[in-house]
Amino acid sequence: ALYAEGNVLGSVEDTIRTVLFQVVAAITTTGYATTDFLRWGQFYWFLFLAMVLFCGSEGSTSGGMKISRLIILVKNTKVVFRRQVHPQALYMVKINGQVYSNAVVEKVLAFVFLYLTITGLGAIVLSFTGMSFDESIGAAVSSMSSYGFGLGDFGPSGNFSTATGFAKYFLSFLMIVGRLEVFTVLSLFTSSLWKK
């Protein structure tokens, strides 16, 4: 990103400041931009979407799936691999000396699966409203993560005013689902919640 932005801005100090600002804004999902990072190339689009999805801190108001869930996923992958190699050994997911039970790991796996599934289905629905493939994915990730920017016409130098009315309502729904963290919204649709 420094190289790509350097070709646009020229000054090393301006380039570093601009890139760092965009990265911090993406991680904290503040929705601010001082430059159109879409000019940096498609690799950086993917990088920014990944940061928006995974790099928020646990317990913060940032959107996305949070970095702690990503760490649990990575540690669980290592545990599964070790169990394949040594099936008789006892391995647990451990972070900073704290052991996470299988129930917690399963809940994280279910959350990530549901989050990515809803985001993917949201992108498919948005593609039927006339958005391009890139725009629908960017809009779905942005809404689920409460980021503010998408890709294409909905990027930092654009806005969602050109989206159809249905798309705007659907994006609002995705924002609520993402902000309330999936399980809360899904619990509203369980019959046991509504029984007296």
C-alpha positions as CSV (number, residue, x, y, z in Angstrom):
1,A,0.0,0.0,0.0
2,L,2.9,2.3,0.7
3,Y,4.3,1.8,-2.8
4,A,0.9,2.2,-4.4
5,E,0.1,5.3,-2.4
6,G,3.6,6.7,-2.9
7,N,3.0,6.7,-6.7
8,V,-0.1,8.9,-6.1
9,L,1.1,11.2,-3.3
10,G,4.9,11.4,-3.8
11,S,6.0,12.5,-0.3
12,V,7.2,9.7,2.0
13,E,5.7,11.3,5.1
14,D,2.3,11.9,3.4
15,T,2.3,8.4,2.1
16,I,3.0,6.8,5.5
17,R,0.5,9.0,7.3
18,T,-2.2,8.3,4.7
19,V,-1.7,4.6,4.6
20,L,-1.6,4.3,8.4
21,F,-4.8,6.3,8.7
22,Q,-6.6,4.1,6.2
23,V,-5.4,0.9,8.0
24,V,-6.5,2.2,11.5
25,A,-9.8,3.4,10.0
26,A,-10.4,-0.1,8.5
27,I,-9.4,-2.0,11.7
28,T,-11.6,0.2,13.9
29,T,-14.4,0.4,11.4
30,T,-14.8,4.1,11.8
31,G,-15.8,4.7,8.2
32,Y,-13.3,7.5,7.6
33,A,-11.1,7.8,4.5
34,T,-8.7,10.5,3.4
35,T,-7.9,8.9,0.1
36,D,-9.6,6.5,-2.3
37,F,-7.8,3.3,-1.4
38,L,-9.5,1.6,-4.4
39,R,-6.9,3.2,-6.6
40,W,-4.2,1.1,-4.9
41,G,-5.3,-2.2,-6.7
42,Q,-7.4,-5.2,-6.1
43,F,-5.0,-6.9,-3.7
44,Y,-5.4,-3.9,-1.3
45,W,-9.2,-4.2,-1.6
46,F,-9.0,-7.7,-0.3
47,L,-6.6,-6.7,2.4
48,F,-8.9,-3.9,3.6
49,L,-12.0,-6.2,3.5
50,A,-10.0,-8.8,5.6
51,M,-9.0,-6.1,8.1
52,V,-12.6,-5.0,8.4
53,L,-13.8,-8.5,8.9
54,F,-11.2,-9.8,11.4
55,C,-9.1,-7.0,13.0
56,G,-11.5,-5.4,15.5
57,S,-10.7,-5.8,19.2
58,E,-12.8,-7.9,21.4
59,G,-14.9,-5.7,23.7
60,S,-14.6,-2.7,21.4
61,T,-17.3,-1.0,19.4
62,S,-15.5,-2.0,16.1
63,G,-17.5,-4.2,13.8
64,G,-16.6,-7.4,12.1
65,M,-15.8,-10.8,13.6
66,K,-13.1,-9.6,15.9
67,I,-9.5,-10.6,16.1
68,S,-10.0,-12.9,19.1
69,R,-12.3,-15.2,17.1
70,L,-9.7,-15.4,14.4
71,I,-7.0,-16.3,16.9
72,I,-9.3,-19.1,18.3
73,L,-9.9,-20.4,14.8
74,V,-6.2,-20.5,14.0
75,K,-5.3,-22.1,17.3
76,N,-8.1,-24.7,16.8
77,T,-6.8,-25.5,13.3
78,K,-3.4,-26.2,14.9
79,V,-5.1,-28.4,17.5
80,V,-7.0,-30.4,14.9
81,F,-3.8,-30.9,12.9
82,R,-1.9,-32.1,16.0
83,R,-4.7,-34.5,16.8
84,Q,-4.5,-36.0,13.3
85,V,-0.7,-36.5,13.8
86,H,-1.0,-37.7,17.5
87,P,-4.5,-39.0,18.0
88,Q,-3.8,-40.2,21.6
89,A,-2.5,-36.9,22.8
90,L,-4.6,-34.3,24.6
91,Y,-4.6,-30.9,22.9
92,M,-6.7,-27.9,23.9
93,V,-7.1,-24.4,22.5
94,K,-5.1,-22.2,24.8
95,I,-4.5,-18.4,24.6
96,N,-2.4,-16.6,27.1
97,G,-2.5,-19.6,29.5
98,Q,-6.3,-19.8,29.4
99,V,-7.8,-23.0,28.1
100,Y,-10.9,-22.7,26.0
101,S,-13.5,-25.5,26.2
102,N,-14.7,-27.3,23.2
103,A,-18.1,-25.6,23.7
104,V,-16.5,-22.1,23.4
105,V,-14.6,-23.2,20.3
106,E,-17.7,-24.7,18.7
107,K,-19.6,-21.5,19.4
108,V,-16.9,-19.5,17.7
109,L,-16.9,-21.8,14.7
110,A,-20.7,-21.6,14.5
111,F,-20.5,-17.8,14.7
112,V,-17.9,-17.4,12.0
113,F,-19.8,-19.9,9.8
114,L,-23.1,-18.0,10.2
115,Y,-21.4,-14.6,9.8
116,L,-19.7,-15.6,6.5
117,T,-22.8,-17.4,5.3
118,I,-25.1,-14.4,5.9
119,T,-22.5,-12.1,4.4
120,G,-22.2,-14.3,1.3
121,L,-26.0,-14.7,0.9
122,G,-26.3,-10.9,1.4
123,A,-23.8,-10.4,-1.4
124,I,-25.8,-12.7,-3.7
125,V,-29.1,-10.8,-2.9
126,L,-27.4,-7.5,-3.5
127,S,-26.1,-8.7,-6.9
128,F,-29.7,-9.1,-8.0
129,T,-30.3,-5.4,-7.3
130,G,-27.9,-4.4,-10.1
131,M,-24.7,-4.2,-8.2
132,S,-21.6,-5.7,-9.7
133,F,-19.9,-8.7,-8.1
134,D,-17.2,-6.5,-6.4
135,E,-19.8,-3.9,-5.3
136,S,-22.2,-6.5,-3.8
137,I,-19.4,-8.3,-1.8
138,G,-18.0,-4.9,-0.6
139,A,-21.4,-3.7,0.4
140,A,-22.3,-6.9,2.2
141,V,-19.0,-7.0,4.1
142,S,-19.2,-3.3,4.9
143,S,-22.7,-3.5,6.2
144,M,-22.2,-6.7,8.3
145,S,-19.0,-5.1,9.8
146,S,-20.5,-1.6,10.2
147,Y,-17.6,-0.2,8.2
148,G,-19.2,2.4,5.9
149,F,-17.4,1.9,2.6
150,G,-17.9,-0.7,0.0
151,L,-16.2,-1.2,-3.4
152,G,-16.7,0.3,-6.8
153,D,-19.3,3.1,-6.8
154,F,-19.8,2.6,-3.1
155,G,-16.1,3.1,-2.2
156,P,-14.5,6.0,-0.3
157,S,-15.1,8.4,-3.2
158,G,-18.7,7.4,-3.6
159,N,-21.7,6.5,-1.5
160,F,-24.8,4.3,-1.4
161,S,-27.2,6.9,-2.7
162,T,-27.2,5.2,-6.1
163,A,-28.3,1.9,-4.6
164,T,-31.9,0.8,-5.2
165,G,-34.4,1.3,-2.4
166,F,-34.6,-2.4,-1.7
167,A,-30.8,-2.6,-1.5
168,K,-30.7,0.2,1.0
169,Y,-33.2,-1.5,3.3
170,F,-31.4,-4.8,2.9
171,L,-28.1,-3.2,3.7
172,S,-29.7,-1.7,6.8
173,F,-30.9,-5.1,7.8
174,L,-27.4,-6.5,7.4
175,M,-26.0,-3.7,9.5
176,I,-28.4,-4.6,12.3
177,V,-27.5,-8.3,12.1
178,G,-23.8,-7.5,12.1
179,R,-23.9,-5.0,14.9
180,L,-26.0,-7.3,17.1
181,E,-23.6,-10.2,16.4
182,V,-25.8,-12.7,14.5
183,F,-26.8,-15.0,17.4
184,T,-28.9,-12.2,19.0
185,V,-30.9,-11.7,15.8
186,L,-31.3,-15.4,15.2
187,S,-32.6,-15.9,18.7
188,L,-35.5,-13.6,17.8
189,F,-36.6,-16.3,15.3
190,T,-36.7,-19.2,17.8
191,S,-40.1,-20.3,19.0
192,S,-38.8,-20.8,22.6
193,L,-38.2,-17.1,23.0
194,W,-41.9,-16.3,22.3
195,K,-43.5,-19.0,24.5
196,K,-44.9,-18.0,27.8
